[in-house]
Amino acid sequence: MQFDSFSDFLAMGGYGFFIWLAYGLTYGLLIGLVGYCFWEMKAFHQSFRQKLARAQRIKQYQETEHP
């Protein structure tokens, strides 16, 4: 498909608004999904470190002389 000018390319035969809106929403959602995955991964690692530190404190407490 060839266009005579850049404005014709953007207009896409009268459907440009819907086409570019679809592209924008798609890429926006994909970027949001990737960002959310990184945020969840960061939260998981933080929670895991906290649980590991707690387990180490409990183990250390149990190894000391406490009846």
Helices and strands as residue ranges (DSSP letters): H 6-11, G 12-14, H 16-63
